[in-house]
């Protein structure tokens, strides 16, 4: 291929699960960084088109669809994420198999840089945190057996979980902020938009990042500090509290309960300062709320048109 063709190919990146809450913001950040972004979706996606992303009809959990998506787009850069709860149906074994299919498809297509979105401290959580069991297995496989050039991103807890009624009863409403923990030791929080900016950083510096891992911690703080941030941005008093009692959390959501205990123990060593060496303007809690909406679709800041962030 000509030098210009090689340059163009280097700008192309395929984002799997592009219409998910992580995928959309990864697409947005990569587009803003100057990449030619392609995103998989099971149906035509207006939101991807609105961002200037080329929508690729494909089920990212089906190997033949992945092979076709890579062949049709010619992408040699790929960002992938696995989904324990939805795509894998709460099965760690199925999630592991789906991840390995992604890696195999990338190898077969001659992908030159695959980014796997894992989770912070993936190998340190107790086995009772079942929704994270497959992440360290996939990281190990990627490092030792996958045979594809890679880097890894390890985000913390998503700010988006502050408004996730499908996981537990905590829709974000005006004047109230609820979560599964009070985060007394300061939880590592991540804006999904910053995952995209971290991916751009790795893709733009392959000589630095291939074979390496980046912790993605946008901000650290307690639930009370998050509430103060929301109060400052939204302009109304905010009451913070638990989405459910600790007893109910343990009984009904033991998987997430065990994860909360790990974070509450303050064991995460990754820092915001480390991440800001790569993404200096990483989103704080105020930044995230400024771009967010309440559960009813109303922008938190009335005179700001929220982006995908």
CORDA-V57817 format. One record per pair of residues at least 24 apart in sequence whose C-alpha atoms are under 7 Angstrom apart, sorted by the first residue. I is the first residue (numbers start at 0). GAP is how many residues later the second one is. Records with the same first field share a line. If there is no record, write none. Layout:
BEGIN
I=GAP, GAP
END
This chain:
BEGIN
8=66, 67
9=66
10=24, 25
11=24, 25, 63, 64, 65
12=24, 25, 62, 63, 64, 65
13=24, 25, 61, 63, 64, 65
14=24, 25, 63, 64, 65
15=24, 44, 63, 64, 65
16=24, 43
21=170
23=284
24=167, 168, 171, 283, 284
25=167, 169, 170
26=169
28=164, 167, 168
29=166, 167, 170
32=167
60=37
62=38, 42
65=39
66=38
69=39
75=34, 35, 36, 37
76=34, 35, 36, 37
77=35, 36, 37
78=35, 36, 37
79=35, 36, 37
80=35, 36
83=47
91=39, 41, 42
94=39
95=38, 42
98=39
102=43
103=42
105=42
106=40, 41
110=37
111=37
112=36, 37
113=35, 36, 37
114=35, 36, 37
115=35, 36, 37
116=35, 36, 37
117=34, 35, 36, 37
118=35, 36, 37
119=34, 35, 36, 95
120=147
124=137
127=127, 130
128=126, 127, 129, 130
129=125
148=61
149=60, 61
150=58, 59, 60, 61, 62
151=60, 61, 62
152=60, 61, 62, 63
153=60, 61, 62
154=35, 40, 60, 61, 62
155=32, 33, 34, 60, 61
156=31, 32, 33
157=31, 32, 33, 34
158=30, 31, 32
162=132
168=74
169=73
170=124
171=122, 123
172=121, 122
173=120
174=61, 62, 63, 64
175=62, 63, 64
176=50, 61, 62, 63, 64
177=62, 63, 64, 65
178=62, 63, 64
179=62, 63, 64
180=61, 79
181=40, 41, 60
182=39, 40, 81
183=38, 80
184=37, 79, 81
185=34, 35, 36
186=33, 34, 35, 76
187=29, 31, 32
188=28, 29, 30, 31
189=26, 27, 28, 29
190=27, 92, 97
192=116
193=88
197=81
214=55, 60
215=59
216=54, 55, 58
217=54, 64, 65, 66
218=53, 64, 65, 66
219=52
225=59
228=56, 57
229=56, 59
232=53, 56, 57, 68
233=66, 67
END
